[in-house]
Amino acid sequence: MGASSRLRTYQFLPLWEQAGHTIRVSSFFNDDYLTQVYAHRRPEVWNVLRCYLRRFVVLFSVFRYDYVWVEKELFPFLPAWAERLLSAVGVRLLLDYDDAVFHNYDLSKKAWVRTLFSNKIDQVMKAATYVFAGNEYLADRARKAGADRVIILRTVVDHEKYRQIPILKKHRTLPTGVGYSEVADASTGSPDLPTIGWIGSPSTLKYLGLVSEALSELYQRVPFRFVLINGGSVRYGKYLALPKEAIVHLVWSEPEEVAQLSALDIGIMPLPDDPWEQGKCAYKLIQYMACGLPVVASPVGMNNEVVCHGQNGFLASTQQEWVGYLEVLLRSSETRQAMGIAGKALVEREYTLAGNFQKLKRVLSEEGSGQ
């Protein structure tokens, strides 16, 4: 249920096991916690305490392993004592970041959090044998924190899952066998209408509000369907000003994800230009491109690296740019196809699971041999 864990850890596990390594996974938060958070409910206190206790007990077993791979931190909202202690006694810690979690502390609205924990993640990074960072913004923070070895490790896709996706079918159709929500008919509108889509977690749904007016204006010029791939119980009305009949809500599921994305003609990724978003790793764009889709995105953080403006997509800063670039793509299937081909080639060249795994093996092999 946690995107970071799914992409940064779990999809690598079969490869490590095939290479002859033994893996033990010990999650901090559980599915009950994530279900409550995604539903915007306050997490149950006793469940959270059990999560902290379970992590504390697990630490007594770390000495039997060659490496301890930690996503972000061992104990949220506690000092960095655990990481510093393990490092001091010789445990080889591998720290992984695909979000700017340090801003949970140094930019917190709560004064006591800023006072106690502003440099907590810096201390964690400094204690690591390696820090793996999803983009340059995160890597730069690790270097400034004093981390000895910082490696850029992009968030990637298993492109084998996407390899059979045809680039730009003349009329994409919505996948069958997936969940639909809040629409009377999953085939809303003419099947000939091009489709703009967005995929994300419930916590990132708010970003669609940044382009709500642009999409509404665009709809008056060029009719289209908007596909929202998200949780099953989300309320998206305040983030999308489109007519209800123009919106198709697909309930996200991991087995159906590629089929859901392949139903789109254009993928979008709006972001505000804020510190937290600077740490985003452009995974939506990489997914869209793996499906052969052109993209339109905000020029924020790693989006600037993934999108080659005018080649595999567009970078839009203003409402009129969002309207204009999307209109170009809606009106020209040839442009969509050319950009889709360019994006897919980029992903297969630079953003693959196999490529990242080879990089990881090489780094740890060199570290193990003392180089």
Buried (B, 14 or more C-beta within 10 A) or exposed (E): BBBBBEBBBBBBEEBBEEEEEEEEEEBBBBEBBBEBBBEEEEBEEEEBEBBBEBBEEBBEEBEEEEBBBBBBBBBBEBEBEBBBEBBEEEBBBBBBBBBBBBBBBBBBEEEEBEEBBBBBBBBBBBBBBBBBBBBBBBBEBBBEBEBEBBBEBBBBBBBEBBEEBEBBEEEBEBBEEBBBBBBEEBEBBEEEBBBBBBBBBBEBBEBBBBBBEBBBBBBEEBBBBBBBBBBBEBEBEEBBBBEEEBBBBBBBBEEBBBBBBBBBBBBBBBBEEEBBBBBBBBBBBBBBBBBBBBBBBBBBBBBBBBBBEEEBBBBBEEBEBBBBBBBBBBEBBEBBBBBBBBBBEBBBEEBBBEBBBEBBBEBBEEBEEEE
